[in-house]
Amino acid sequence: MGKWRRDNSSKSQKSYHNIGSTLFTKGLTKGLWTSYHERWSHRGPLKSQMCGLHMRVPQQAAFEDCLSSKNEERCREHLQSNTALYEKKGGKSWAAVIVSLCTVGGEPAFLFTLRSSKLRGRHKGDVSFAGGKQDPSDTNIVETALREAREELGINVTENEVWGVLKPLNDSNVLFQSGMVIAPVLANLGPLENLSLRPNPNEVEEVFTLTVAHLCNPQNQGYTHFRTGNRYGYTLPVFHSDKYRIWGLTAIALDHTLKLIMPV
């Protein structure tokens, strides 16, 4: 497989492209589901002013400290209470995603994938974290996330790099309808420059990063109103850059993670 190189066209957004192969990138104007309505103004998505979906912009020192050992210890302690939520699964279908923290040039960031447009299902071509359904051979939900990281990104994430598991996300509303319960597993992969990414082309079209500073900027945040039938149903966060739109369960997991690692 060809090597992956970094595109430094934007400080807050890094892309890794497979040299010698063609990648098809989805823009912000891809088709939207008829089951929801996204509110856009002529200047872009309307910013969240309600429901506590996003947070205020932290100070620069907070960005620098979010991956510190002290903050890691605080986050690990906070996430310990979620362990009991995964002990009894009640016969439900479970999946896990690995919410991947990292650094790019020393700057805290998140690692995302663009799902292959060749995949089946509603969310092909969407931005996501690496993840998938739990296999019978997986002893726990963390092992599912680490296995999916190997299969999709070609990297070995150790349990020592895992900070913990966020509260489960229920994938059963009108928007998603899979009936899955999703476990967001938070891990710090360390410097991206030290990782040998080998994305699986059958599942991943593109790998890219967005900095924590970019994602915390209100100019890069929005929200989407969803309806159930003819009535308002709920509101979910949206994050965006010049090239990508992060929505759905990925945006929910990201929003929860930012509130954890960047308390303000």
Secondary structure, DSSP 8 states (H G I E B T S, - for coil): ---EEEEEEETTEEEEEETTS------TT----TTEE--EETTEE----STT-S-----HHHHHHTTSHHHHHHHHHHHGGGGGGGT--TT--EEEEEEEEEEETTEEEEEEEEE-TTS-STTTT-EE-SEEE--TT-SSHHHHHHHHHHHHH-----GGGEEEE---EEE-STTT-S-EEEEEEEEEEEEGGG------TTTEEEEEEEEHHHHHSGGGEEEEEEEETTEEEEEEEEEE-SS-EE-HHHHHHHHHHHHHHS--
